[in-house]
């Protein structure tokens, strides 16, 4: 009887493992990462090489954070999460922030407040409230829009939802050199059996996960 139970348990564990989704993790380094923070208080300033990225609203001044990744080949993915490692969390989160797909091309070294592209659509998300911890954001709807050709893949934009400056938070960028594991990353989940080559997914590029 005991042997029968063990066989059944082993079979169940095998089936559970087979049903679990696999994922591809994209995490750029300083040479391949594309990310930048821009600030209305310095409309001609470019912060594409900063180690820290200020998400949305620095002290009493509106800002935007851009992050992009190379186009990749594939038909679909089951889920997608963008991860940032938070250095400084938001002091408060009264209104949240907005995130959307970027509507237009931009470059890490030249994007400024006065030439930034717009956003196709946006949704409200919450600021990170824990420092020295990972902050995950579900970006599946945006990735699906890229895969089905609704929008070109020009990356993500994060901007404040008319809240006070104290809502700003700082996360690490792809330019972080002393701890590569803490750079932003994108995880794309797909069903087992789907033929996906990691090299075909491209590499994440950032204005700014795990």
N, C-alpha and C positions, 0 to 999 in steps of 0.2 A: 504494500500500500504506500509506504514511504517513497519507494522508487517511482511509483506512478505519479505521486504528487510532485516530486522533483522534476520529472519529465515534463509535466504540464506547466510548472512554473518556468522552466527553461524555454519552452515553446512560446509562452506569453511574453517573456522578456525579449525574445528574438523578434516577435511580431511588433512589439512596442518600439524596439530600436529601428526596425525596418520602416515604420510609419513616420518616424521623426523626420522633420525637414532638415536638409543640409543647407549650408550657407557659404557665401563667398565674402570674405572680409577685405575691404579696400582701405588702406591706410598709407597716405602719401608721406614722403620725406620733404625736406626743404627744397630740393631740386625739382620735384614733381608736383608739390602742393600749390594750390591756387586759392588764396583766401585774403580778405582785406576788410578792415573796418574803416568807415568814413563817418564824418562828424559835421553837422551843420555849423558848429562853432568854429570850424576851420574848413570852410567850403572848398579850398584848393589843396588841402592836405591829403596825402596818401599814406596809409598805414598797412601796406601789403606785406611788409617784412617783419611786423611785430610778432614777438613770441606770444603775447597775450592779445586776445580779441575781446573787445568790449561788446557784449550782446545788447543791442538796442540803445538804452538811454544812459549815457554817462552823466555826471553831475549837472543837472539842469540844462542839458543840451541834447537835442535829438540826434540819434545816430542809426546807422544800418550796418549789418554784417553780411558779407557775401561769401558763399562757398560753392565751388563747382567741381564736377568730376568729368573726366573724359567720357565721350559716348562709348557705349559698350554694345556688344551684339547679344541678342537673346530675344525670346518671344514673350516671356512672362516671368514673374517671380511672385511667390506667395506672400511675402512680407518684406518690408524694408525699414531699417532703423538707422538713423544718423546719431552718432554718439560724440559727445564732447566731454573732456575732463575739466571740471569746474575748479578754478583756483579761488575766485571770490564770488560767493552766492549773492543773490539779491537781498537787500535789507528788508524789503517788503514786496508783496505781489498783489496790489490792489486791482490792477486792470489787466495784467498779463501782457503778452507781446504777440505780434503777428508774424506768421511765416508764410512764404509763398514761393512759387516757381518764378525765376527771373525771366523777364521778357526782353531779351536782347543780349548781345555779346558784351563782354567786359574783360579787362586785363588786370591782373593783380597789381602791376607796377604803375598803372595810369588811372585807375578808377578813383574819382573824387566825388564830393557831394554834387558838384555842378555838372557832372557828365554821367551820373549813374543811370542804368536802365530802370525800367519800371518792373512791376510784378503782375503776372497774369491773374491769379486769384490769391486769396490769403485766408488763413484760418487762425483762430486764437489758440495759443498754448500758454502754459504757465512757465514763469521764470524758475530756474533752479534755485533751491533754497538750502542746499547742503554743499559746503565747500569741500575740496579735496575728495571728490566723488564723481562718478560717471553720471551724465545726464543724457538719457535716451529720448529721441523724438521719432514718432512713427511718420515716415515719409512715403508710405506705400502709394497713396493716391497720386502724388507727384511723379514717382517712378513709373507708374502705370501709364500716366499721360505721355511720358517720354517714350515708353516702349511701343505704345499704339500710335504714335505719331501726332498726337493732339498738339503737343508743343515741342519745340526744339529743346535739347538739354543744355540750358545755360546756367544751371545750378540753382541754389537756394538763397533766399534773402530773409533776414530776421530784422524786424524793426519794432519800435515801441508802440504800444496801443494807447497813446495820449496819457501816459502815466507820469508820475514824478521821477526826477532824476535818480532817487534812491533805489529805483527798481532795476538799475543796471547791474549786470553780472559780467565777470571776466572768465573766459575759458582759454585753454591753450590752443595754439594754432599748429599748423604743419611745420612751422619754422622752429619749433622746439627742438633743440639739439641734444640736451643732456639726458633726456628720457624718452626715447622714440615710442615706447609703449603708450605714452600719454597724448600722442597726437590724435587729432580727430580721425574717425573711421566710419565707414558705411558698411553695414551688414545686409546682404541681399539673400533672402531665404528662398529656397526652391524645393520642390518635391523630389524625393529620391527617384533615381531612374531618369531624371531630366539630364540630358547631355549638356553640361556647361563646362567650358574650359576657363580656368581662372584668368588666363592671359587675355581672353576675349572680352572680359568685363572692363578693361581699361584700368585706370588708376584714379583715385579720388583727388580732386584738386580743391583747395579751399581759400575763401575769405575767412573761413573758419573750419568724434565720439568713440564707443568701445565696441 
